[in-house]
């Protein structure tokens, strides 16, 4: 089913909330913006990067202020999720994630201070063996052209999105 994203009576894009089902009313999917959405959605994507910067810096007044500013920008859009018939679906939150930002993040280094027990290491080796198949994309194949945005919603009533 297709759902649409709106801001103050203006259509911004659509989604099928098609990622893996998550319990407790949390749903996610690719968001395909229209021309207006392309112009407005960047102001909704600043919360996660701001939070990451504060996490990196620790308790920093400027970074904390940046988070509050990013939240204000996102909330100013007054985002609404609607069914294809235009009915508003009540949400606790709607988050817009910039895929380009996610792909720009460095791969986290493993924390050397964490000691893994033998059983967990064996399980990791098993997973690695299962995933090491010819079906995995090789580094020589072209990169995937991912959609620019993801949407994450927390529904008031999980039954509103089957």
RARAKA-V163573 format. One line per field, one symbol per residue. burial: 1 if it has 9 or more other ideal C-beta (glycine too) atoms within 8 Angstrom, else 0. A space follows every 50 residues. Layout:
burial->???
This chain:
burial->00111110001111111010000011111110100110011011111111 11110000000011011011101100101111000000101001111110 11000000000000000000100100000000000000000000000011 111110000010
